[in-house]
Amino acid sequence: MSKTCLIVGFGKIGKAIKFILEDRNLNFIIIDKNNNNPLGLPDSQTFSKIDFLFIGLPSWGIRSGLEFVAPKIHYKTVIISLTKGIDSQTFFFANQLLEEMIPQNKNTAILSGPMLSDELMNNLPTKAIVATSNKHTYKMINDLFKDTLLKIEYSEDVLGVSLNGVLKNIYAFILGTIDGLELGSNFKGYITTQILSEMSKITFYLGADPKTSYSVAGIGDLIATGFSNKSRNYRAGLEISKFGSTQIKCEGMASLKPLVEIIKNKIEELPLLKLAADILITDAVAPANLKKSFTLV
């Protein structure tokens, strides 16, 4: 008997997940803001039969998306969040938002790691982490992706995996800025080590396992995102350093201000994060002075 998979948010990552799983004999249901057929949205009876729910929404849309589906979701449905951002209303990470909005469901998980959508759609392999407090939930997700090009491993550090998905986006912006300033590979290599140090510090400060920053959900995702022109976060940093502004909307820029609020008493211990805030929030660093500011870090 085929299983039913609901994807809420059918942007690039939602499409990539569907592409990976297309040969798994699944019934797919798609809910997206661009859905032009409201009669095609699932009813309560259909919701009760959904086996897997993927949340592919950006941080600025996840709350409204969850408000729509949360009351209808069955307690046995496996819920997998792909969101790598912070809810600006509550300053919650994705795992915390799931706990708040779908308390009846204990089968929630975070799927995170180096998963550039363009590469997934081109059948290129990768590995990611499923973070959940429920080992049975992990087993069901692992079985779902078995024999696909997306290999997964287990982590019980749900907050750490969710948090590092946010951090890598912010720091990928920094790496894009460095490339835009043409500071060179040597300097970028040095800054990457400093970024990893800051990511593990923040992870520790917020009560998660700092070793998660050294996993595929941390450094692995950072390298994929911060060294690729396919990443919106990287390209945003590149454009700001080259042109002084960007029209790109990305998780790194959207999550920076909430993160700074969360850890504001530690910001002086995190010079690269502070520099990002000075660029994007306080305007303390003008684009013309970016190169000098980086070389002082």
C-alpha positions, 0 to 999 in steps of 0.5 A: 500500500502506497504512503501519502506525502504532503509537502507544504511549501513547494519552492526549490527544496520542496521540489528537490525532496519530491524529485528524490522520492518520485520513484518511492511509490508515494502519493504526493499532495502539494500545498503552496502559496502559488497553489491556484486550485483551492479545491485541490487542498486536502480535506480533514479525512485526507489529512488523517491519512498523511504519512509524511509531512515535509515543511519546505517553508522559509522562516518568514512563512513557516508560522502561517503555514503551520497555522493552516495545517497544524489543527488537521495533522494526525498525531501519527504523521511524521513531520520533517522540517527543512526550514533553516531560519528563526521565527521573527515573532517568537525567536523560535527555531524550527524545532521549537516552533513545531513543539509549540504549534503541533504539540499533539505530534511527537514524530517531529524531526529536523532534516538538515545538512548540505542540500543545495537544491540544484545539485539534488535535482541533478542527481548528485549525492549528499548526506544529511542529518535527521535530528529527532528525540524519537528513534522510531521517527528516524527509522521511518525517515531513514526507510523513506530515503533508503537507496536514494542519493540523499543518505541520512544519519541520526542525531538526538541534538534537535536544537543543535541541528536546527540552530546550525542550519540557521548559523551556516546561512548567516556565516555563508553571507559572510563568506560571500562578502569576502569573495566579493571583496576579493580578499583571497582564498588564504584569508577565506580559509582563515575566516572559515576556521573562525566561523566554525569556532563561533558556530560551536560557541553559539551552539554551546551558549544556547544549550546544544552540543557544540560537536554538532557544529563539526558535523554535516549539519554544521561545517558540512552545510557551511562549506556547501553554502558558503562556497557556492554561487548556487546559495542565495546567502552567499550571493547576497553577501557577494552583491553587498560587498560589490554593489553596496546592496542586494535584492536577494531575500535569504535566510541568513539576512532574515535570521541575523537580527533575531539571533543577535537578540537571542545572544546579545549578551555574548555578541562581543565574543563573536567578532564575525557575527558582530561584523555581520550585524554592523553591516546589516542591522546597525549600518556601523560599517559602510560598504566602502569600509568593509575590506578594512573591517574584515582584515581587523577581525 
